[in-house]
Amino acid sequence: MKEAFIKLHLSVLIAGGTGIFGRLISLNEGLLVWYRMLLATLIFYVVLIMLKKLHRVPWHDMKRIASVGLLLAAHWLFFYGSIKASNVSIGVVCLSLMSFFTALFEPLINRHRVSWREMLFSLLGVLGIFLIFNFDTRYRAGIGMGVVSSALASLFTICNKKVSAGYPASTMLLYEMGGGFLGLICILPVYLYFFPVASILPAMNDWIYLLLFASVCTVWLYILQIQVLKQISAFTFNLTYNLEPIYSIIGAMILFGEARDLNFSFYIGLGLIFMSVVLQSLNVLMQNKKFTPYIYVKWKR
């Protein structure tokens, strides 16, 4: 069990580093996501072949799973766009709105009653984002993209549950990564037309960061999460992952000096967001509900 908790906190630390890589890699968000999905698909395919865990999927289901991968790609585009337009702290904090969008979208998509308690807790997070939104006009574009990113991450999670029945999580992730990569091939020419770049080929430093990004922060992170969830409850898993934005913000402060760009209203807003997360966690615990593992949610990073 001790080893499982070490792996859990290591996975949280790695997940917190995904925003850092978004800032380190000089490619724009479109190329960054495209290369990440390409490399992650190739590496993950090789890993599954070596482990003999590659499962065949019928063409009809493959298309459904791959289409959900497009939502993941779109989410990542806005997430890393948010980081590049503002900073790492803003990008990861905006993702805390995912609980609000989930409480809003899930009843509509799955056709069940809205949980007003969940909506109330989520609105605390919305209030926190409003406080952050007003702290510096320079970051409003980044905050706007971060909010869209959070909505897309919520839709990805909900849709992923609808298509995941009967298939191993590893198979789902492989086809989603591949689907997102192929979808971006169609989108990138238009994207680069409106957001031109000097070169689509990464520099040497970017290649190193991309390989680490795809192998450590995508493939290895996934493997660690699977190992941890075999020994630790989903509730403990998700509660511990509330530390992820904190790791990201601390890392950004150390590496990029972001503390000087953040004022008191940012920290008040951040406090409200985390209060929202804690209240929702306690609500689930008191109702003795089982949390669904966020295996796919974590790829929002």
C-alpha positions in Angstrom: 0.0 0.0 0.0 2.9 2.4 0.8 4.2 1.8 -2.7 0.8 2.6 -4.2 0.6 5.9 -2.4 4.1 6.8 -3.6 3.0 6.1 -7.1 -0.2 8.1 -6.6 1.7 11.2 -5.5 4.3 10.7 -8.2 1.4 10.6 -10.8 -0.1 13.8 -9.4 3.3 15.5 -9.6 3.7 14.4 -13.2 0.2 15.5 -14.1 1.0 18.9 -12.6 4.0 19.2 -15.0 1.8 19.1 -18.1 1.1 22.8 -17.9 4.8 23.5 -17.4 5.6 21.7 -20.7 2.9 23.8 -22.4 4.9 26.8 -21.5 8.4 25.3 -22.1 7.6 24.2 -25.7 7.8 27.1 -28.1 5.4 25.6 -30.7 2.0 27.2 -30.9 -0.9 25.2 -29.3 -2.0 23.6 -32.5 1.3 22.1 -33.4 2.0 21.2 -29.7 -1.1 19.1 -29.4 -0.6 17.5 -32.8 2.9 16.4 -32.0 1.9 15.3 -28.5 -0.9 13.1 -29.9 1.3 11.7 -32.7 4.2 10.7 -30.3 1.8 9.5 -27.6 -0.1 7.3 -30.1 3.2 5.7 -31.4 4.7 5.2 -28.0 1.5 3.8 -26.5 1.0 1.5 -29.5 4.5 0.0 -29.1 3.9 -0.4 -25.3 0.7 -2.3 -25.8 2.2 -4.5 -28.4 5.1 -5.3 -26.1 2.7 -6.0 -23.2 0.4 -8.0 -25.5 -2.6 -5.9 -24.4 -3.6 -4.4 -27.8 -7.3 -5.2 -28.3 -9.1 -5.1 -31.7 -12.1 -2.9 -31.9 -14.9 -3.1 -34.6 -14.9 -0.4 -37.1 -18.2 1.1 -35.9 -17.0 1.4 -32.3 -13.5 2.6 -33.4 -15.1 5.6 -35.2 -17.2 6.4 -32.1 -14.1 6.2 -29.8 -11.9 8.2 -32.2 -14.6 10.9 -32.5 -14.4 11.4 -28.7 -10.7 11.8 -29.2 -11.5 14.9 -31.2 -13.0 16.4 -28.1 -9.8 15.7 -26.2 -7.8 17.4 -29.0 -10.1 20.4 -29.0 -9.8 20.6 -25.2 -6.0 20.5 -25.3 -6.0 23.2 -28.0 -7.8 25.6 -25.8 -6.0 24.5 -22.6 -2.5 25.2 -24.1 -3.8 28.2 -25.9 -4.9 29.6 -22.5 -1.4 28.9 -21.0 0.3 30.6 -23.9 -2.1 33.6 -23.9 -1.7 34.1 -20.1 0.3 31.8 -17.9 0.3 28.3 -16.4 -1.5 29.3 -13.2 -4.4 30.8 -15.1 -4.7 27.7 -17.4 -4.8 25.1 -14.6 -7.1 27.1 -12.4 -9.7 27.6 -15.1 -9.9 23.8 -15.4 -11.5 23.7 -11.9 -14.7 24.9 -13.6 -15.0 21.4 -15.1 -17.2 20.4 -12.1 -19.6 23.2 -12.9 -19.9 22.3 -16.6 -20.3 18.6 -15.7 -23.1 19.4 -13.3 -24.7 21.4 -16.1 -24.1 19.2 -19.1 -24.5 15.7 -17.7 -28.2 15.9 -16.8 -28.9 17.3 -20.3 -26.9 14.6 -22.1 -27.9 11.7 -19.9 -31.4 13.0 -19.3 -31.6 13.0 -15.6 -32.5 15.5 -12.9 -30.1 18.4 -12.1 -28.4 18.1 -8.7 -28.9 21.6 -7.3 -26.4 20.9 -4.5 -23.7 20.1 -7.1 -24.7 23.3 -9.0 -24.4 25.3 -5.8 -21.0 24.0 -4.9 -19.9 24.5 -8.5 -21.1 28.1 -8.5 -18.4 28.9 -5.9 -15.9 27.9 -8.5 -17.6 30.2 -11.0 -17.4 33.1 -8.5 -13.7 32.3 -8.1 -13.1 32.5 -11.8 -14.9 35.9 -12.0 -12.6 37.2 -9.3 -9.6 35.9 -11.2 -11.0 37.3 -14.5 -11.0 40.8 -13.2 -7.6 40.9 -11.7 -5.6 41.8 -14.9 -7.0 42.7 -18.3 -3.9 41.2 -20.0 -5.1 37.7 -19.2 -8.7 37.9 -20.2 -8.1 36.1 -23.5 -6.2 33.3 -21.7 -9.0 33.0 -19.1 -11.7 32.9 -21.8 -9.8 30.0 -23.6 -9.4 28.3 -20.2 -13.1 28.4 -19.6 -13.8 26.9 -23.0 -11.1 24.3 -22.3 -12.9 23.4 -19.1 -16.3 23.0 -20.9 -14.7 20.7 -23.5 -13.0 18.6 -20.9 -16.4 18.1 -19.2 -18.0 17.1 -22.5 -15.1 14.7 -23.2 -15.5 13.0 -19.8 -19.3 12.6 -20.3 -19.0 11.3 -23.9 -16.1 9.1 -23.0 -18.3 7.2 -20.4 -20.9 6.6 -23.1 -18.6 4.9 -25.5 -16.3 3.1 -23.1 -18.4 0.2 -22.1 -16.8 -3.2 -22.8 -13.3 -2.0 -23.7 -10.2 -1.8 -21.6 -9.1 1.7 -20.7 -5.8 1.2 -22.6 -7.6 0.5 -25.8 -9.8 3.5 -25.4 -6.9 5.8 -24.8 -5.0 4.5 -27.8 -7.9 5.0 -30.3 -8.8 8.4 -28.8 -5.2 9.6 -29.2 -5.1 8.3 -32.7 -8.5 9.9 -33.5 -7.5 13.2 -32.1 -4.2 13.1 -34.1 -6.1 12.3 -37.4 -8.7 15.0 -36.7 -6.0 17.6 -36.2 -4.4 16.7 -39.5 -7.7 18.0 -41.1 -7.9 21.1 -38.9 -4.2 22.2 -38.9 -4.0 23.6 -42.4 -6.9 26.0 -41.6 -5.5 26.7 -38.2 -2.1 27.5 -39.5 -3.6 29.7 -42.2 -5.1 32.0 -39.5 -2.2 31.5 -37.0 0.9 31.2 -39.3 4.3 30.0 -37.9 7.8 30.3 -39.3 8.3 26.5 -39.2 6.2 23.5 -38.4 9.2 21.5 -37.4 10.2 21.7 -33.7 13.6 23.0 -32.6 16.0 20.5 -30.9 14.9 21.6 -27.4 11.3 21.3 -28.4 11.9 17.7 -29.6 13.3 16.8 -26.3 10.4 18.4 -24.4 7.9 16.8 -26.7 9.4 13.3 -26.2 9.3 13.7 -22.4 5.9 15.2 -22.7 4.4 12.3 -24.6 6.3 9.5 -22.9 6.3 10.7 -19.2 3.3 13.0 -19.0 1.0 10.9 -21.2 2.0 7.2 -21.4 3.8 6.7 -18.1 1.2 8.8 -16.3 -1.6 6.6 -17.6 0.3 3.4 -16.6 0.9 4.8 -13.0 -2.8 5.7 -12.7 -3.9 2.2 -13.7 -1.5 0.6 -11.2 -2.6 2.9 -8.4 -6.4 2.4 -9.0 -5.9 -1.4 -8.5 -5.0 -0.7 -4.8 -6.4 2.6 -3.8 -10.1 3.7 -3.9 -11.3 6.0 -6.6 -12.4 8.6 -4.0 -8.8 8.8 -2.5 -7.5 8.9 -6.0 -9.6 11.9 -7.1 -9.2 13.7 -3.7 -5.4 13.5 -4.0 -5.6 14.8 -7.6 -7.0 18.1 -6.2 -3.3 18.8 -5.4 -2.5 18.9 -9.2 -3.2 22.6 -9.8 -1.1 23.4 -6.7 1.9 21.5 -8.1 1.4 23.3 -11.4 1.2 26.7 -9.8 4.2 26.1 -7.6 6.3 24.8 -10.5 5.3 27.8 -12.6 6.3 30.2 -9.8 9.7 28.5 -9.5 10.5 28.2 -13.2 8.8 31.2 -14.7 8.5 33.6 -11.8 4.7 33.8 -12.1 4.2 34.9 -8.5 4.9 38.5 -9.5 2.0 38.4 -12.0 -0.6 37.3 -9.4 -2.4 39.6 -7.0 -4.7 39.2 -4.0 -7.9 38.7 -6.0 -6.3 35.7 -7.8 -5.6 34.0 -4.5 -9.1 34.7 -3.2 -10.6 33.3 -6.4 -8.3 30.3 -6.1 -9.5 29.7 -2.5 -13.1 29.8 -3.6 -12.4 27.2 -6.3 -10.7 24.8 -3.9 -13.5 25.3 -1.4 -15.9 24.2 -4.2 -13.8 21.1 -4.8 -13.6 20.2 -1.1 -17.3 20.7 -0.6 -18.2 18.5 -3.6 -15.8 15.8 -2.3 -17.3 15.8 1.2 -20.8 15.7 -0.4 -19.9 12.6 -2.3 -18.3 11.0 0.8 -21.3 11.7 3.0 -23.7 10.2 0.5 -21.4 7.1 0.3 -21.3 7.3 -3.5 -18.6 5.6 -5.5 -16.4 8.0 -7.5 -15.7 7.0 -11.1 -11.9 7.0 -11.7 -10.8 10.0 -13.7 -8.5 7.9 -16.0 -9.6 9.8 -19.0 -10.2 13.1 -17.3 -6.5 13.4 -16.5 -5.7 13.5 -20.2 -7.2 16.9 -20.2 -3.8 18.1 -19.1 
